[in-house]
Amino acid sequence: MKINKKKILLLVDHAIDPRLRNRIKLFESNNYDVFVCADKEKGSWVDNENIDIKYFDYSKFKLLKCREYDFLYVSGASVFIKHFVPLLIWNIYKPIICEVPDLPLRSQNKLKTILIRLVFTNLVSFLCTRLVVTSPFFINMFKVKKENIYIRENFPDANIQRKLIQLRKTREHSNDNIVIGIIGAIRYTEQIELLLNSQKYLENSFHIHIYGGPSDRIYSIIEKLGLNNEVGNTIKVLGSFNYESDIDAIYKNITFNYTVYDAAQPNVRYALPNKLYESILTNTPILVAKDTCLANVATPKYGYALPYKLSEQSEFNSLLKCIIEKQFDNIDNIDDIDDIMRLVDDWNSQDENVLKMINNI
């Protein structure tokens, strides 16, 4: 007897990234049929060539009939502005689940930030039946009953977890080939400038490998700093990658994971990116911005906190020099594989909670 699968429509304002591929695989593995309405032009650093996804044109969302789906799963702040009217209609007939991977709070203007926060959080609270957040530090932003909020942090799926655990590194001290990796979307250009300036100041005592993009943004920073001659030598711009097939090789090739973002932005202060979890699994020290929730979680167990302002370049250089010389010495990392597996079990229970939620909605 044929079982009719429930249909989920995923509405996203950017290309499908590793986080959303996780959701698609989770839903499909539990007998849901997933359709995607996404803006594929945003997020071009993601390689989705070999991923089987049923796509609709993002601009045509208003033409899709809500009665053909069991519920809508929304991710991306601009969705609520661009598709506000269709979402109002869906809200009448179908449950809407919103996942908040980031807060759209990237401005340093306090008044602008307050206004955007009010609009976004009120729209989400009004339109959505359930809320999924990737950082527990987002929860208090929303006027949603706590029992309707689910935490699903940015850890990778089970297959990637297994691959990354295999890469857990020894803490042997070696200055022979230090590689600092920048992985993913290139948004925070000043913080990349900090690292490139420091490489020059520290006389190329480490290499920089950049995975992701957009590459033209990277090259413009390199040209601005007069470092074109270092491309291909101490600086390698490696472009887009396929997360499932490439992420373990990337971590195999780096010594430190550079995740220093602009902490003047509220989103950066509260978010916990996927690179935290990848660093924990591979035992790769993570470099993060000070004065953030990420720094509170990551240090001193998993990495180091650094300044994030160009005006603090001198302090950044001194701290990075010390970190490179000491490497793993000051990191009280979890080495016991049983501890890691218990941590992974705790993470994976979040997927079970999300599944229970959509099954009972």
C-alpha positions in Angstrom: 0.0 0.0 0.0 1.4 3.4 -1.1 1.9 5.9 1.7 1.2 9.5 0.8 4.1 11.6 2.0 3.5 15.0 3.7 4.7 17.9 1.6 7.0 20.6 3.0 7.7 23.8 1.1 11.0 25.4 2.1 11.0 29.2 1.4 14.5 30.6 1.6 16.1 34.0 0.5 19.5 32.5 -0.5 21.0 29.4 -2.1 20.7 26.2 -0.1 23.6 26.0 2.3 24.9 23.1 4.5 22.5 24.1 7.3 19.4 23.8 5.1 20.7 20.7 3.3 20.7 19.2 6.8 17.1 20.1 7.2 16.1 18.7 3.8 17.9 15.4 4.6 16.3 15.2 8.0 12.8 15.7 6.7 13.2 13.4 3.7 14.6 10.7 5.8 11.4 10.8 7.9 9.1 10.4 5.0 8.5 14.1 4.0 8.5 15.3 0.5 10.5 18.6 0.4 10.1 21.3 -2.2 12.3 24.4 -2.2 11.6 27.9 -3.3 14.9 29.7 -3.0 16.9 32.6 -4.4 19.8 30.6 -5.9 21.8 33.7 -6.9 22.5 34.6 -3.3 25.2 32.5 -1.7 27.1 31.6 -4.9 30.1 30.2 -2.9 27.9 27.1 -2.1 28.4 24.3 -4.6 25.0 22.6 -5.1 25.8 21.0 -8.4 25.3 17.4 -7.3 22.5 18.0 -4.8 19.1 16.7 -5.8 16.7 19.5 -4.9 13.2 20.2 -6.2 13.4 23.9 -6.9 10.8 26.6 -7.6 11.7 30.2 -8.6 11.9 32.4 -5.5 10.1 35.3 -7.2 7.2 33.0 -8.0 6.3 32.1 -4.4 3.1 34.1 -4.6 1.8 31.8 -7.4 2.3 28.6 -5.4 -0.9 27.2 -3.9 -0.7 26.6 -0.2 -3.4 23.8 -0.2 -0.8 21.6 -2.0 1.5 21.6 1.0 1.1 20.5 4.6 3.2 23.4 6.0 5.7 26.1 5.1 9.3 26.2 6.5 10.8 29.7 6.2 14.4 30.8 6.6 15.8 34.2 5.9 14.8 37.7 7.2 14.1 39.3 3.8 11.5 36.6 3.1 9.1 38.4 5.5 9.4 41.7 3.7 9.4 40.4 0.1 6.6 37.9 0.6 4.6 39.5 3.4 1.2 39.4 1.7 1.5 35.7 0.5 2.7 34.8 4.0 -0.4 36.4 5.5 -2.5 34.1 3.3 -0.5 31.0 4.1 -0.8 31.9 7.8 -4.6 31.6 7.6 -4.6 28.1 6.0 -1.3 26.4 6.9 1.2 26.2 9.7 4.4 28.3 9.2 7.6 27.3 10.9 10.4 29.9 10.9 14.1 29.0 11.3 16.3 31.9 12.4 19.9 31.2 11.5 21.0 34.8 11.9 19.5 38.0 13.1 19.3 40.7 10.4 21.1 43.1 12.7 24.3 43.9 10.8 24.2 47.7 11.2 26.3 49.6 13.7 23.6 52.3 13.8 21.8 51.8 17.1 18.5 53.4 16.0 18.5 51.4 12.7 19.2 48.2 14.6 16.3 48.8 17.1 13.9 49.4 14.2 15.0 46.4 12.2 14.8 44.2 15.3 11.3 45.4 16.1 10.0 44.8 12.6 11.7 41.4 12.2 10.9 39.9 15.6 7.3 41.1 15.5 6.7 39.7 11.9 8.2 36.3 12.9 6.2 36.2 16.2 3.0 37.2 14.3 3.3 34.9 11.3 4.9 31.8 12.6 3.4 28.8 14.4 6.7 27.5 15.6 10.2 28.9 15.8 13.6 27.2 15.4 16.7 29.1 16.4 20.3 28.1 15.8 21.6 29.9 18.9 20.1 29.8 22.3 21.1 33.4 22.7 18.4 34.4 20.1 15.4 33.2 22.1 14.7 36.3 24.2 14.5 38.4 21.0 11.1 37.0 20.1 7.6 37.3 21.6 6.9 33.6 21.2 5.9 31.2 23.9 8.9 29.3 25.1 7.2 25.9 24.4 7.0 26.9 20.8 10.7 27.6 20.4 13.1 24.9 19.4 16.9 25.0 19.4 18.7 23.4 16.6 22.3 24.5 16.7 24.6 24.6 13.6 26.2 21.2 14.1 26.6 19.0 11.0 24.6 15.9 10.2 25.6 12.4 11.4 27.6 11.5 8.2 29.7 14.7 8.4 30.1 14.2 12.2 31.6 10.8 11.6 34.0 12.1 9.0 35.1 15.1 11.1 35.6 13.0 14.3 38.0 10.8 12.3 40.2 13.9 11.8 40.6 14.8 15.4 44.1 16.1 15.6 47.0 15.5 18.0 48.2 18.5 20.0 51.8 18.2 18.8 53.6 21.6 18.8 54.9 22.4 15.3 55.7 25.7 13.6 56.6 24.1 10.3 53.4 24.7 8.4 50.8 26.8 10.1 47.7 27.3 8.0 44.8 29.6 9.1 41.6 28.7 7.3 38.8 31.0 6.3 35.8 28.9 5.5 32.4 30.0 4.0 30.7 33.2 3.0 33.0 36.3 2.9 31.0 39.0 4.7 33.4 40.6 7.3 36.1 42.3 5.1 37.7 44.4 7.9 38.3 41.2 10.0 40.0 39.6 7.0 42.1 42.7 6.6 43.2 42.2 10.2 44.4 38.7 9.4 46.1 39.7 6.1 47.9 42.6 7.8 49.0 40.4 10.6 50.4 37.9 8.2 52.5 40.7 6.6 53.6 42.0 10.1 54.5 38.5 11.3 56.6 38.0 8.1 54.5 35.2 6.6 55.0 33.0 9.6 51.7 31.3 8.6 49.7 30.6 5.5 46.1 31.6 4.8 43.7 29.3 2.9 40.4 30.8 1.9 37.5 28.4 1.0 34.3 30.0 -0.1 33.5 33.3 -1.5 32.6 35.4 -3.3 36.2 35.3 -4.6 36.1 38.8 -6.1 35.6 40.2 -2.6 38.7 38.4 -1.4 40.8 39.6 -4.4 39.7 43.2 -3.9 40.9 43.0 -0.2 44.2 41.5 -1.4 44.7 44.2 -4.0 43.8 46.9 -1.6 46.6 45.7 0.8 49.1 45.2 -2.0 49.4 41.5 -1.5 48.9 40.2 -5.0 52.3 38.6 -5.1 51.3 36.4 -2.1 48.4 34.8 -4.0 49.3 31.2 -4.7 52.2 31.3 -2.2 51.3 32.3 1.4 47.7 33.1 0.4 45.5 30.6 -1.4 42.1 31.5 -2.7 40.4 28.2 -3.3 36.9 29.2 -4.1 33.6 27.4 -3.7 33.4 23.9 -2.4 30.9 21.1 -1.9 30.3 20.8 1.8 29.5 17.1 2.0 32.5 15.9 -0.1 35.1 18.6 0.8 34.7 19.7 4.4 36.8 17.0 5.9 39.7 17.6 3.5 39.5 21.3 4.3 39.9 20.7 8.0 42.7 18.3 7.4 44.6 21.1 5.7 44.2 23.9 8.3 45.8 24.5 11.7 43.4 27.2 12.9 39.8 28.0 12.0 39.4 31.8 11.5 36.0 33.0 12.6 36.7 36.5 13.7 33.7 38.6 12.7 32.5 42.2 13.4 31.2 42.1 16.9 29.9 45.6 16.6 27.0 43.9 14.8 24.4 42.5 17.2 24.0 39.3 15.1 27.7 38.5 15.5 27.5 39.0 19.3 24.7 36.4 19.7 25.2 33.8 16.9 26.9 30.4 17.1 28.2 29.5 13.6 28.7 26.0 12.2 32.4 26.4 12.4 32.3 26.2 16.2 30.9 22.6 16.0 33.3 21.6 13.2 36.2 22.8 15.2 35.1 20.9 18.3 34.7 17.7 16.3 38.1 18.0 14.5 40.0 19.5 17.5 40.9 22.5 15.3 41.4 25.6 17.5 38.9 28.3 16.5 39.8 32.0 16.4 36.8 34.2 17.3 36.0 37.8 18.1 36.1 38.9 21.7 33.0 40.3 23.4 30.7 37.7 21.8 28.6 34.7 23.0 30.7 32.6 20.7 33.9 33.7 22.6 32.2 32.8 25.9 31.4 29.3 24.5 34.6 28.7 22.6 37.3 29.9 25.1 39.3 28.6 26.7 38.2 25.1 25.9 38.1 25.2 22.1 40.0 28.3 20.9 41.1 31.9 21.4 39.4 35.3 21.3 40.9 38.1 19.3 40.2 41.8 18.8 38.0 42.5 15.8 38.6 46.3 15.0 41.2 47.6 12.6 42.1 50.1 15.2 43.3 47.2 17.4 45.7 45.8 14.8 48.7 46.0 17.1 47.0 44.0 19.8 45.7 41.5 17.2 49.3 41.0 15.9 50.7 40.4 19.4 48.0 37.9 20.4 48.1 36.0 17.2 51.9 35.7 17.4 51.5 34.3 20.9 48.8 31.9 19.8 50.8 30.6 16.9 53.9 30.0 19.1 51.9 28.2 21.7 49.3 26.6 19.4 47.5 24.0 21.6 49.2 24.7 24.9 46.5 26.8 26.4 43.5 24.9 25.1 41.8 22.6 27.6 40.2 20.6 24.8 38.2 17.4 25.2 40.3 14.6 24.0 38.3 11.6 25.3 36.3 10.2 22.4 33.5 9.2 24.8 33.1 12.8 25.9 32.8 13.8 22.2 30.2 11.1 21.5 28.2 12.3 24.5 28.3 15.8 23.2 27.2 14.6 19.8 24.3 12.7 21.3 23.2 15.9 23.0 23.3 17.8 19.7 21.5 15.1 17.8 18.6 15.1 20.3 17.8 18.6 19.0 17.0 17.0 15.6 14.7 14.6 17.4 12.9 17.5 19.0 12.4 19.3 15.7 11.0 16.1 14.1 8.6 15.7 17.0 7.5 19.2 16.5 6.7 18.9 12.8 5.1 15.5 13.3 2.7 17.0 15.9 2.0 20.3 14.3 
